[in-house]
């Protein structure tokens, strides 16, 4: 998959019915193309997201943190939590715990 990364502004998160025509307008302005289906965009709150255009719509992925704003045991993501746990185990001389995954 070849990725194109133009900077775009996207819709605000809204549950109102006026967001549906705006979303349809966005999809119409970005027709599906398997070779050009990835963009980096900015949300209304300024955060960067990755948009992936699909035949039947759109997927959005967060670049930083979790989309719900929650934290995993004080970390921004499960992956970062595991990484810190593995690094900590290796640093205290317990290499048997330095593998993926660690419970």
The 8 nearest C-alpha neighbors of each residue, nearest first, counted from 0:
[[1, 34, 2, 33, 35, 36, 37, 3],
 [0, 2, 34, 35, 3, 36, 33, 37],
 [3, 1, 37, 35, 0, 4, 36, 34],
 [2, 4, 35, 37, 38, 5, 1, 36],
 [3, 5, 38, 39, 37, 2, 6, 40],
 [6, 4, 38, 3, 7, 39, 40, 37],
 [5, 7, 40, 39, 4, 38, 8, 41],
 [8, 6, 40, 41, 5, 9, 39, 38],
 [9, 7, 41, 40, 42, 10, 6, 43],
 [8, 10, 42, 41, 7, 40, 11, 43],
 [11, 9, 12, 42, 43, 8, 22, 21],
 [12, 10, 43, 13, 42, 9, 44, 18],
 [11, 13, 10, 14, 43, 18, 42, 15],
 [12, 14, 15, 11, 18, 10, 16, 17],
 [13, 15, 16, 12, 18, 17, 19, 11],
 [16, 14, 17, 13, 18, 19, 12, 20],
 [15, 17, 18, 19, 14, 20, 13, 21],
 [16, 18, 15, 19, 20, 21, 14, 13],
 [17, 19, 21, 16, 20, 15, 22, 13],
 [18, 20, 22, 21, 17, 16, 23, 15],
 [21, 19, 23, 22, 18, 17, 24, 16],
 [22, 20, 24, 18, 19, 23, 25, 17],
 [21, 23, 25, 19, 24, 20, 18, 26],
 [24, 22, 20, 26, 25, 21, 27, 19],
 [23, 25, 21, 27, 22, 26, 20, 28],
 [26, 24, 22, 28, 23, 27, 21, 29],
 [27, 25, 29, 23, 28, 24, 30, 22],
 [26, 28, 24, 29, 25, 30, 23, 22],
 [27, 29, 25, 26, 24, 30, 23, 31],
 [30, 28, 26, 27, 25, 31, 52, 32],
 [31, 29, 27, 28, 26, 32, 52, 54],
 [30, 32, 54, 52, 53, 29, 33, 36],
 [31, 33, 35, 34, 36, 30, 52, 54],
 [32, 34, 35, 36, 31, 0, 1, 53],
 [35, 33, 1, 32, 0, 36, 2, 3],
 [36, 34, 32, 3, 2, 33, 1, 37],
 [35, 37, 52, 51, 33, 32, 34, 2],
 [38, 36, 51, 2, 3, 50, 35, 4],
 [39, 37, 4, 50, 49, 5, 3, 40],
 [38, 40, 49, 4, 6, 48, 50, 5],
 [39, 41, 7, 48, 6, 8, 47, 49],
 [42, 40, 47, 8, 45, 46, 48, 9],
 [41, 43, 45, 44, 46, 9, 8, 47],
 [42, 44, 11, 45, 41, 10, 9, 8],
 [43, 45, 42, 46, 41, 11, 47, 12],
 [46, 44, 42, 41, 43, 47, 8, 40],
 [47, 45, 42, 41, 44, 48, 43, 63],
 [48, 46, 41, 40, 62, 42, 45, 39],
 [47, 49, 61, 40, 62, 60, 39, 41],
 [48, 50, 39, 60, 59, 38, 40, 61],
 [51, 49, 59, 38, 37, 58, 39, 48],
 [50, 52, 37, 58, 36, 57, 53, 59],
 [53, 51, 57, 36, 31, 56, 37, 50],
 [52, 54, 56, 55, 57, 31, 51, 36],
 [55, 53, 31, 56, 52, 57, 32, 30],
 [54, 56, 53, 57, 52, 31, 26, 58],
 [57, 55, 53, 54, 52, 58, 26, 31],
 [56, 58, 52, 53, 51, 59, 50, 55],
 [59, 57, 51, 50, 52, 60, 56, 53],
 [58, 60, 50, 49, 51, 48, 57, 61],
 [61, 59, 49, 48, 62, 50, 58, 66],
 [60, 62, 48, 63, 66, 49, 65, 59],
 [63, 61, 48, 47, 60, 49, 64, 46],
 [64, 62, 61, 65, 47, 75, 46, 48],
 [63, 65, 75, 76, 66, 68, 61, 62],
 [64, 66, 68, 67, 69, 76, 75, 61],
 [67, 65, 68, 61, 64, 69, 60, 63],
 [66, 68, 65, 69, 64, 70, 61, 75],
 [69, 67, 65, 66, 70, 64, 75, 76],
 [70, 68, 67, 65, 71, 75, 66, 64],
 [69, 71, 75, 74, 73, 72, 76, 68],
 [70, 72, 74, 73, 76, 77, 75, 69],
 [71, 73, 74, 70, 80, 77, 75, 76],
 [72, 74, 71, 70, 75, 80, 76, 69],
 [75, 73, 71, 70, 76, 72, 80, 79],
 [74, 76, 64, 70, 71, 65, 79, 73],
 [77, 75, 79, 78, 74, 71, 64, 80],
 [76, 78, 80, 79, 71, 81, 75, 74],
 [79, 77, 81, 76, 80, 82, 75, 83],
 [78, 80, 82, 76, 81, 77, 83, 74],
 [79, 81, 77, 83, 78, 82, 74, 84],
 [82, 80, 84, 78, 79, 83, 85, 77],
 [81, 83, 79, 85, 84, 80, 78, 86],
 [84, 82, 86, 80, 81, 85, 87, 79],
 [83, 85, 81, 87, 82, 86, 80, 88],
 [86, 84, 97, 88, 82, 87, 83, 81],
 [87, 85, 83, 89, 88, 84, 90, 82],
 [86, 88, 90, 84, 85, 89, 83, 91],
 [89, 87, 85, 93, 90, 91, 86, 96],
 [90, 88, 94, 86, 93, 87, 92, 91],
 [89, 91, 87, 88, 92, 86, 93, 94],
 [92, 90, 88, 89, 93, 87, 94, 86],
 [93, 91, 89, 90, 94, 88, 95, 87],
 [92, 94, 88, 89, 95, 96, 91, 97],
 [93, 95, 97, 89, 96, 92, 88, 98],
 [94, 96, 93, 97, 98, 89, 88, 92],
 [97, 95, 94, 98, 93, 88, 101, 85],
 [96, 98, 85, 94, 95, 89, 88, 99],
 [99, 97, 96, 100, 101, 85, 95, 94],
 [100, 98, 101, 97, 85, 81, 96, 82],
 [99, 101, 98, 102, 81, 97, 85, 96],
 [100, 102, 99, 98, 96, 81, 85, 97],
 [101, 100, 81, 99, 96, 84, 85, 98]]
